[in-house]
Amino acid sequence: MVFKFFSCQKEISMLTYNQCREIINIDSSSGRVYTTPEGTFPSITTVLGATANKTWLQRWIDTVGEEEATRIKEAAAERGTILHHYLERLYEEYDSPTKEQARNFIASSGLNNEKPFIRTMTVELIKHLLANNFRSVSQEFVVWDSELQIAGRCDGVGYWNNKLVVIDYKTSRKKKTVSQIKDYYLQATFYCTAHNKLFSQNVDRFYILMAVEDGSSLVFSGSPAHYLPELKYRIKAYYDKK
């Protein structure tokens, strides 16, 4: 069957989450891009990374040294990949796990064989999801916006206490404040905005679940409408530089 897509993205009824899961990304020296039915677009993380104020990052690299900075960044990427892997597996097995099902998953999935801090971080986020009765609709699917010319892979969409929301999982070495993770808010805003153009159900809230290496965790939430102007400004700045 041939599916037709138009730049105005009006034929949303023809899209399914599974179709969007199949869209691939390509990593290049200039950043990650996604090949969508409406064109090839840079990832939201590439756009935000290219337009961020990185003064603090350079100061940090100067302080710890290039070699240590690289080690920390690689460890963070590995930590995040492992955590995402287990959360995705849990919600593939149960779209709305009970506490007992979650305990059985933790015991049988191999999570207990991971490094203790990674196991603790993953369990912390599972606790938040269970406490808020999260029911998964789909995970790891690609969304795009042909008007903004951006794409990205969303961690998940589902019902948080019976309200449809976008979920984004993050890990951190230290606790963060809202002011320190503004780009996470912009990233989640993009997922919501693009989702609403592609699918019939509207999402007007996102939750960012952050697991910290010290065993703590944080939950941030926001409305995409509040952050959309800043997101558009950053996207324009990205394309103006090209």
N, C-alpha and C positions, 0 to 999 in steps of 0.2 A: 504494500500500500504506500502511495506517495503522499506525504504530508506537505501542505503548502504553508509558507510563512511569509508575512508581509512586514515591511519595515515599521508599520504602525503597530504591529504586534496585536492585532485585534482578534486573530483566530486562536484565542487562548484555549478554547474548548477542545482543540485538537491535540494539545500538549498533555503529556503525562509526566509524572516525576521520573518514571523509569526511563523514558526517552532522554530526559535531561541528565540522568546518571551516566548515560552512554557517551556523552560528549567528552572528547579528549582535550587534554592540554599539551602544549609544547613548550619546553623550557629552552630558552636561548640566551645568548650573552646579553641581550637587551631586556630580558625579563620573560615572564610567563605569558603566553597567549592561549586563548581558547578558540577552537574552530566551531562556531555555532551555525545553525541553519541560516542565519542572517549575515554572516561575515565572521572574520577573524578579529577578535578584540583583545586588548591587553587585560591582564587580571587586575582586580581592584587592589590587590596587595602591591603589584608592580607600580600602579599609579600613585598610591599613597606613599610608597617608599621613595619614589622619584621626586615627590613634592614636599617631603617632610623636612623640618628643620633638624639637621643632624649635628648641630654644634655640640650638643651634650654627648652624642655618640663618639665623636672624635676625641672629646676630652676623656671619656672613659677608656678608649683604646690607648690613648697616650699614657694614661695612668697604669693600666694593667699590662700593656705591651701587646703587640700584634699577635704573637703566638698564643698567649693566654686568652685573648679576646676571641680568636678563632676557635679555640678549644671549647670555650663557654658557649659560643653560638652553635657549634656542632652538637654539643651535649643537649642544648635546649631544643634543637630540631628533632633529635632522637627521642627525647622525653615526650615531646608533643605528639610525635608519630605513634608512639606506643600507647599513650593515653587515648588518642582518637581511635586506634585499632580496637581496644577493648570496649569502649563505649558504643562503637558501631556494631560490634558483634553482639553486645547485650541487646540492643534494640532491633537487631535483625532476628534474634531468637524470640524476643518478647516485645511487642509494640507498647505494652504497658505492664512492665514486670511488677510483681508483688515483692515484698521484702524477702520472702522465702525464696522466690525464684532468683532474685538478685544474689542472695547468699549462695545458692547452688551454683550460679554462674561463676561467681568469684572463686569458689572451691574447685570447679571443674575446667575453667577456661585456661589455666596456666598463669593467671594474674599473680597468684601467690608465689610463683617462681621468679617474678621480676624483682628488681632492686626494691628494697623496703620503701624508699621514699616515693618511687613511682607507683607502687601498689597503694600506698596511703593517698597519694594525690588522686588516683583514679577512683578509689572508694569514696573520697570526699565529694566528688562531683556526682557519683551515683546517689549518695545520700540526699543531695539537693534535688535531684530529679525525682526521686521517690517521694520526698517530703511535699513536693508540689504536684504530685499526681501526673507527672509528665507522660503523655501518650504520643508516641512517635507516629508521624504520618509518612515522612520520607527522610533519608539521610544522604549526605554526600552527593548532592545533585547540583548541576551547573545551572546558573541563571545568567541572563544577559539583558542589556538594555541597548537596543539599536540606536536610540536617540542619543544616549550618553556615550555610546561606543565603548562599553566596559563589560567585562564578564567576571565570573568568579564561582568558586565551588562552595556552596553553603553546607555547614556542618549538619544542620537539621531543621525541620519544621515540624511542629506538633502542638498538642494542647497542654498548656501549663495552667493547671487549675481551671480546666475547661475553656481556656481562651487560646485561640490559635496564635502562635508566636514563632519567631525565628530564634534558634538556639545557636550560640557560637561558643566553642570550648577553647580556653587558653590556659597556658601554664606559665609560671614565673618563678624566678629564683627568690624574689622578695615580694612582699605585699605592695600593691599599687593603689594609687588614688585615681579618681575620675580624671583629674587633670593630666595624669601621666599616660592615660590610655585613650586619649581623644580619637586617635586613628582607629581603634577597635570599634568605637561608636560609629564612625563614618563607614567602616567596613560593614557592620551589621545593618546600617541604614541602607546601604546599597543592596544588600541581600533582600531586605523587605521591599524596597522600591521595585527592583527587578522582578521579584516574585509576583508582585501584584499586577504587573503588566503581562505576565505569562500565564497566570492561573486565575481561575474564577473566584477563589477565596481570598479575602483581603486580610493582610497582616499589618497591624498598626502598633506592634510592640515587639521588642527584642530583648533577649536575656543573654548576657555574657557571663559564663561560668568560668572562674579562674581558680585553678589549683596551684598552691604555693609549695615550694620545696620543704618548708618548715612544718608541713602537715596541716596548715590552715587553708581556708578557701574563702572566696569572695563571690558575691553575685551582684552584677550590675545590670541595670535595666534602663531602657529609654524608648522614646517615641521617634520613629524615623522622620516624621514631619518636622521635628525640632532641628534635626541635623542636616536635612536635605540641602539647604542653601550653602552650607559650608562644603558639603560633598561636591556639589556642582562647581563651586569655586576651585576646589583642588583638581577636579577633572579638567576644567578649562586651563588651569595653570600647566597641567601635564601636556596637553595638546598644543598650547602656545609655545612650549619649549622645543617641540619636535620640528 
